[in-house]
Every structure is written in structure tokens, then in C-alpha cells.
Amino acid sequence: MPYLTTPADIRSLIAQLTTYPILWLDTEVADWQTPNPKLSLIQVLFNSDDRTGEFAYILDVLDRPDLIQNFVVEIMCNEAIEKVFHNAAYDLKFLGGDWAQNVTCTFKIVRRMSKRKLGISNRKLKTLAKELCHFTDIDIEEQTSDWGRRPLSQKQLHYARMDTVYLAHVHQYLLQLNSPKPAVLTPPDTVNKPTANPSSFSVTQVRVAFECARLFYLGHHFGGMTMFLPPGKVLGIGSAFHDLSNQFVKTARQDAQFANLFNSPVDQLKVEPIATQMQALFYDRVFFPYLQSVIQTEPSRAPALLQLWNGLKGLIRRWATLLVSNRQVCSAEEVIEKTFLVQELSVQHQFLLPNGTQQQIRGRFDSLVYDFANHRLCVVEYKTYQSLDQSAQLAQVALYSYMLRERIGVPIDSAVYTALPDWKELTFTWNELETTVHHLIPHKLQQMQQWLTWQQGQPNPPPPAAQAHLCDSCPQRQKCQTFFPDIPTNRSVYDSVSKPIAAPPSTVIQPPRQNPIQSTKSPSSVPEPAPSNESDRMGERLVETLQSFGIETAYQGAALAPAFIRVKLKPNPGVKVNSILRLSDDLRVQLGLTYPPLIAPQAGYVSVDLPRPDRQLATFDRYIPLQAQPATAPVQIAIGVDLEGQLVEADLSDPNTCHFLVGGTTGSGKSEFLRSLLLSLLVRHSPDYLKIGLVDPKRVTFPEFEQIPWLYTPVVKDSDRAIALMNELVAEMDRRYQQFEQAKCPDLATYNQHQAPMPRIVCIFDEYADFMAEKETRSALELNIKRLGAMARAAGIHLIIATQRPEAKVVTPLIRSNLPGRVALRTASEADSAIILGGRQIEAAYLLGKGDLLYQAGAHLLRLQSLFAPSMDDTLSQLIAPRSSS
Ligand SMILES: Nc1ncnc2c1ncn2[C@@H]1O[C@H](COP(=O)(O)OP(=O)(O)OP(=O)(O)O)[C@@H](O)[C@H]1O
């Protein structure tokens, strides 16, 4: 419901409205009880199917005679446009009087008809809407509102727009009653005679239909709220996020101070300071005055608005990033204009349905921006809350992109920006969206048409929400339960809903249990509970989604890992595994996943890993007890917990896992992984038999370990000391080999059985890339890593090299070939994943972060959840205390 307040926006809308053949109109008047009433608002609707006011525009023309004049000239005097009012004589007093052409008055139409025959109690618009068109929840409170005061409340705006909605429906009803062929036309008495093939659906209706067919049905026939209310919803925000986001763009365009922020040379522009300054400017210019006015009129809304401010700051930071990037190719004066192309653009498209009929969709999206670096347009939707059903949200933005693309012929990405509970952006590229629209939307539109023809008492009603939890937040729950009482409440919600999904990149993830060559299971491992009904529901939904892409599979059960659910699917005979693998991006879009799910062929089935809504921690204490082991015990490091709830460890004496390369982007859980790995060594091996070297250039990964008695040398933080440490390790290796030779032992394990044990040395080298920038450091480190990698295992010296940026120039082939064990946490790109895991294994780019990892054990790739040690300090003090007191 756009509420237009600036002259430019109002004039631009008036120009757009001249292309419509019919408009439903209403006005609100200020000081109407005085001798000098003045026009306050003009409300306009151009889509008669709208039951919620989504397509209604409100033009604020208070004290703007120039704009009223413009409206009169362009619209009221335009004979080509039919203007429908309920009480035209009154509205025309303010809108052109006798100059107005082609005006229809519904009050006059009703006056010609008998009240008894119509079954109405009076001829007021709201009565007609209620008694003829079955609208409920009609607000009459605001009828006597003060329309001269500003700002207007959300309630007032809702009231104003709904009058045009009632008007359009009443008008359509009367037209059909008076039609010469009433039997063919369907009156909007939709409870008993539902409308089939409505002339147009809105994009929002399509989204609602994806979320819940019943809510779509109820909303279409009876009106009322169709937005699921997120739990913990902050009250008092209304459309403020949307309005303020639009206002930001307008202000940035008009106020030269915003453009001035981009005056510095391009290479000196920094996102953070620009974001901060834009936030401050917007706060002063718009947000603070708005807040002040709210505090004066509705103080109870202020806390909610302050919470919203955090979301707005996130949005402004996002815009700062885009503007700084675009500034590479635009001047400071142009960059804002060329980035924010359009606000509030209406689009429509005629879709061809599988049954050969057509269906029109109309909608209006919030903003269109241009990203010069990627040469891409992007449709942006502002939403106050994160959607409870992201796949439906995606269907909505995909539709906008698709319809606009049909109009202008270039690929268009989409983004949804939400303010609460925290700022969040979801972006989708055109490639990800295109298939969604092609495959799913026509099918869904056909279903929507069929659902609307259903009548009470008939079999096959519209199905309930695909995600059962949505019912808890449904705004029409009660009405739904009384209207669809025939459906047992415990029936599978997937019985007849075809919800779309998408699929993963090609991958070779092997069954997790098959290769214990290097991996051993801890006897203390804790099995996860059996898959729940929720897993089965997710599995069934996946099957249905694949079905909507024409891919038939059978659900064969699911396994629960701490972070994800592995759904097992058996492709039907004739269905190629590749056809499922190829749907990775579509599954991401349809299931609303942050990343495409990992899909892999397994022995006898295809596995699809979906993130668990109730993700679990794999806490360190639960899997590894404090238990000292003898000097000769194998030295194992904890890698993570597998699908069967068992701890997978790697034996450092094994040639395949004696040295490790670990990669993971920020937030992947790399630091926690290294810390729990280290702790798994300390809890089992005394400092007499184990020494630890730590390299921590960022000084944030190992602060708790600075004083531990296991340290081979103090924690290393700079490149000179790192080179020195590696030199020392090489020298130690050489020394050990000499000792082995004298003792005639081939390796440390044999040596320790016969001689006073030598400790194993494990060197954990974090942020290795930080040292690779300088050529000399790089050569020195590389050379030593090569020597240690090739020979140190037998000498009981092991390297664990970790990096956030596993780029080819950092992790050179020389290093890779000497570090056989690989762990990839979530990587920043597919290329980074391939560098860590080797070959074409790009899957780590789609992991969930926070310790979700891929462990390459020989030829097998295991997906594990790394251990999390929240009470690291306690564990360390327990380990150290007995030693220091003894
Ligand atoms: N195994 C895990 N289980 C649960 N949460 C985890 C796990 N590992 C990490 N996390 C959480 O993920 C977040 C990022 O973890 P961590 O700091 O280890 O990431 P990182 O890859 O080192 O990134 P950065 O370099 O930004 O610190 C933290 O909030 C951490 O608590």
C-alpha cells in the first residue's frame, strides 16, 4: 500500500494511472465539518481483485492544490478512464465538479434497486461490502478521523485504502447483477459461488498460496490478514521499515551531502566510514524527526521503532557497500542516481499454464538497483520480519525478477532485506531464480485456480500449510478450523501440497560409516535419537518438490546429524542421479536454504543433506572424557561427530592423516575446530609425552593456551618466530632421526617402546596465509613445510596448517602435496573448497558454518560436526591444577 507524499511521486503515479481503463476512487477530507473543508487524501485502486488493499495507492494532497489540479486534468477530465466513486457527488466537489468525465456512482446504481431484493439493510458502502461481498472486520472507527493532522497513523491509512477495495468489489457485484447474462458471470458471493480463473492474482497471493493454500483461499474469498505473524513480533512497526527504506533512497537522491560522501578518489573510499556517515545523515534528516512525531502522537510505538533502527543501519551499510563499489565506474554526483534506478515499480505478466490456459499476475516491488561490478540489476523487497517460510518468500521475489525480465529482456537478481529480529539479506541470482519460475509458478497458478473453485461440502479442499508450524502463527487460524473442519488435524500436511524445492552441486560425499581406516570411533560416542517425524516430513516434502520438477523418487528414511538431516532417496527406475544433482540451486530456492543442499550418490540411494531447524551442539565433554593415556598410546585428534552420533578421530601416526590442511572462512568455526582438536590432545597426553607448538598471528585463537605446560615454545605471533619455529622443528626432526639410527629403530613408535620416550610434537599453525605475502617468508616456510611434510611423521612431529584464505597462491601445490589430511569447514568460494579438498570438490562452499565440516579420510569424504568446548577454561584448569599442585 504505497502512501505517496512527495510531489514527484504523486505526479509520476498520476502519469502512470492514465494508462488504466478504470479506477476505483475515494477521498478523505480534512475540516469537513467546517465551512472550509479541504482535500486531504485521494485513494486510487486499479485492480478489482484486490481484497487487502495491496494495490491501493494513497496520494497525500493536503494543502497541495497544484497536485489536485494535476489529478483533475490528467485523470478526472480524461474521458478514456472510467472513474468509480460510491458517492460521486461528494467527491467531485473536490475533484473537478462538472469538468469530470466518465464517472460512475455505485450509490446511484444501488438506489435504483430494491433494498429488499438485494438483501441489504442500508446503502452505505461498508454495509454493501459486508452484506453483498462478505467482507468482515470492517473498520468504521476512523470514519470521523482528523484527516488534517500529520503524520497519519497506520490505522488511518488502512482505513483509507480499504474504502477503494470495498468499492471495487461492490461495483463488480452490481455489474454482474445487472449483466444481461448473469448466469455466466460469477457474482463475488464467493462462499457459495467461488470465482474461477480470476482475472489477475497478485504476487502476494502467490506467495500466500505457497505458504498455505487455505490461507490463500480464505484471504481471496473473505479478505483479512494473510501474513503469518512471526513469534515475538514487535508491535507498532506497521510498514515503517518499508516506508523508511524508500525514504532513505529519496533523501540520498535529493540531499547533496550524501553525494559529497563519495567525493574522495575511488581508492580512498572506505565502506565503514561512509556507512556510518550515511546512517548519521539519515538519522538527523528523517529518522529522528519521524521518531519525535511518533513519540508525540503514539509514544508506545517508540521502542519498536528504535529496534527497527538497527535494521535500517544494516540496510544503509548494505547500500554503502554497493555505492562504494559502483563509484568505481560512476562519478560522485551520479553514483546514487545510477545505483537506485526505480522505487515501487508495478509489473504484470500473463503466464501460460500447463493446462493451456493463461493467468495474469500483477505486483509491485520495492526497489530496483544496479550493481556495476556484476553488471546486474537487482529487485529488492523490504520486509519487516524474516519470513517463516523462506521458499514462499523466494517465490515472490523470483516472480518480480521474472516479470521484469520479460519486460526489459535482461537477467535480474533478487534480494530480500529484513529488519527484525536482526538485519538480514537473502540474495538470489537470476540463474537460481529462473528455473524456479519456469518449473513451479505455472503449476502453482493452476493449483490456485483449482483451489478457488472448491466449495464447502465438496471433496479435496485446498490443503493445509506445508509447514505445520506455520499454523501456530496463522492470522486466520480460527476461521480456518471452522471452515475446513472435515480434515483430521493430524493428517500429513504434505498430502496434497506440492511445494517446490531445489538441488545441490555435484559431490562425492561417501557414506560416513564406511572408512574407518584412519578414523576411530570413541567408545564414549553418543548415538543421536532416531529420525523424528519432522525428518520424515522434510523427506516427503523433498520427494514432492522433486516431483514438481518431474523427478520421481522414493523416500527411504533419514538420519540425523547434529547440524543436518540426511534424507535418503531412491530414484525411480529410469531416473538419472544427475537429474537430481542438477537441481541443487532449485532446491535451495524452493526450500529457502541459505546454501544449496549437498547431494551425493551413495550405495543404493541418493543422499540430500538439509539443515536441521533444531541444530544441536556436539559438546566436547559429551564425547571426550579427561583420561590420561600411556606414552605409547596412539595420538589421535578429534575431528567431529558423524551421522550416527559417533566421534571421528584421526590417528597422527597414520601416513594419511599425519599432517593436516584445514581451511574455513570467517564464521566457519575454524578457530573452535582447532581449539577442540588441541584440547582432545591435551586431555589424553601428559606434557611429558606431548609437546605443542602454536602459531597464532591474530592472537585470538589460542589465548587460553598461552601458559600450558605442553608448549614446545611460547605461542608464536610473528613471521620471524614462525620461521624460527619451523627451523627448530626441522632440526629436531634431524636430531631424532640420528637417535633412531643409533637405536636401530625405524620410527618414534618403535623407539618409545625401547627407550626413554620422546614426546610427539604437534604444531598448529593458524592463519598461515598471513605469512605468505612476503616472498622470503613464503620460501622459508614452504621449504620447511615440505621437509617436515615428507619426513616428520616417523619422527613424531606433526603439522596442522590452517588458513581462512586457501587461495592457490597461498596453499601452493608443494604445501598441499605434503599435507595429506584435509578438513574443510565452510569456505568462501567453491575454488577455496577445491583447493582444500582437491579435485573438483566444491561442496565446502555450501556447508552451514559453525563447525559443519568435510573431512577427507583417504578416498572418503565425511561430513561431520566439530566438537564445541564452551567450558574450555574449566577443562584446562582441571588439567593443569593437579600438575601445578604436585
Ligand atoms: N563446533 C561448533 N559448534 C557450535 N558452534 C560453533 C562451533 N564452532 C564454531 N561455532 C560458533 O561459530 C562462530 C564462529 O566460530 P569461530 O570463531 O571458530 O569461526 P572462525 O572460522 O574462526 O571465524 P573468525 O575468523 O571470524 O573467528 C562462533 O559463534 C562459534 O561459537
The ligand as an SDF file (V2000), in Angstrom:
LIG
                    3D

 31 33  0  0  0  0  0  0  0  0999 V2000
   31.5150  -26.8070   16.6370 N   0  0  0  0  0  0  0  0  0  0  0  0
   30.7410  -25.7540   16.8280 C   0  0  0  0  0  0  0  0  0  0  0  0
   29.5050  -25.9170   17.3240 N   0  0  0  0  0  0  0  0  0  0  0  0
   28.7030  -24.8330   17.5260 C   0  0  0  0  0  0  0  0  0  0  0  0
   29.0540  -23.5570   17.2760 N   0  0  0  0  0  0  0  0  0  0  0  0
   30.2680  -23.3520   16.7970 C   0  0  0  0  0  0  0  0  0  0  0  0
   31.1590  -24.4230   16.5350 C   0  0  0  0  0  0  0  0  0  0  0  0
   32.2850  -23.9180   16.0460 N   0  0  0  0  0  0  0  0  0  0  0  0
   32.1090  -22.5830   15.9890 C   0  0  0  0  0  0  0  0  0  0  0  0
   30.8960  -22.2440   16.4260 N   0  0  0  0  0  0  0  0  0  0  0  0
   30.3650  -20.8740   16.5080 C   0  0  0  0  0  0  0  0  0  0  0  0
   30.5540  -20.2780   15.2360 O   0  0  0  0  0  0  0  0  0  0  0  0
   31.0220  -18.9530   15.3600 C   0  0  0  0  0  0  0  0  0  0  0  0
   32.3140  -18.7840   14.5870 C   0  0  0  0  0  0  0  0  0  0  0  0
   33.2600  -19.6390   15.1370 O   0  0  0  0  0  0  0  0  0  0  0  0
   34.8220  -19.3650   15.0460 P   0  0  0  0  0  0  0  0  0  0  0  0
   35.1660  -18.1090   15.7810 O   0  0  0  0  0  0  0  0  0  0  0  0
   35.5070  -20.5880   15.4290 O   0  0  0  0  0  0  0  0  0  0  0  0
   34.9270  -19.1070   13.4960 O   0  0  0  0  0  0  0  0  0  0  0  0
   36.1740  -18.7810   12.6210 P   0  0  0  0  0  0  0  0  0  0  0  0
   36.0330  -19.6410   11.4420 O   0  0  0  0  0  0  0  0  0  0  0  0
   37.4130  -18.8870   13.3910 O   0  0  0  0  0  0  0  0  0  0  0  0
   35.8470  -17.3310   12.1730 O   0  0  0  0  0  0  0  0  0  0  0  0
   36.5100  -15.9720   12.6710 P   0  0  0  0  0  0  0  0  0  0  0  0
   37.8130  -15.9470   11.9820 O   0  0  0  0  0  0  0  0  0  0  0  0
   35.5280  -14.9420   12.1970 O   0  0  0  0  0  0  0  0  0  0  0  0
   36.6110  -16.0550   14.1840 O   0  0  0  0  0  0  0  0  0  0  0  0
   31.1790  -18.6870   16.8470 C   0  0  0  0  0  0  0  0  0  0  0  0
   30.0000  -18.0060   17.2690 O   0  0  0  0  0  0  0  0  0  0  0  0
   31.2210  -20.0450   17.4570 C   0  0  0  0  0  0  0  0  0  0  0  0
   30.6880  -20.0430   18.7470 O   0  0  0  0  0  0  0  0  0  0  0  0
  1  2  1  0
  2  3  1  0
  2  7  2  0
  3  4  2  0
  4  5  1  0
  5  6  2  0
  6  7  1  0
  6 10  1  0
  7  8  1  0
  8  9  2  0
  9 10  1  0
 10 11  1  0
 11 12  1  0
 11 30  1  0
 12 13  1  0
 13 14  1  0
 13 28  1  0
 14 15  1  0
 15 16  1  0
 16 17  2  0
 16 18  1  0
 16 19  1  0
 19 20  1  0
 20 21  2  0
 20 22  1  0
 20 23  1  0
 23 24  1  0
 24 25  2  0
 24 26  1  0
 24 27  1  0
 28 29  1  0
 28 30  1  0
 30 31  1  0
M  END
$$$$
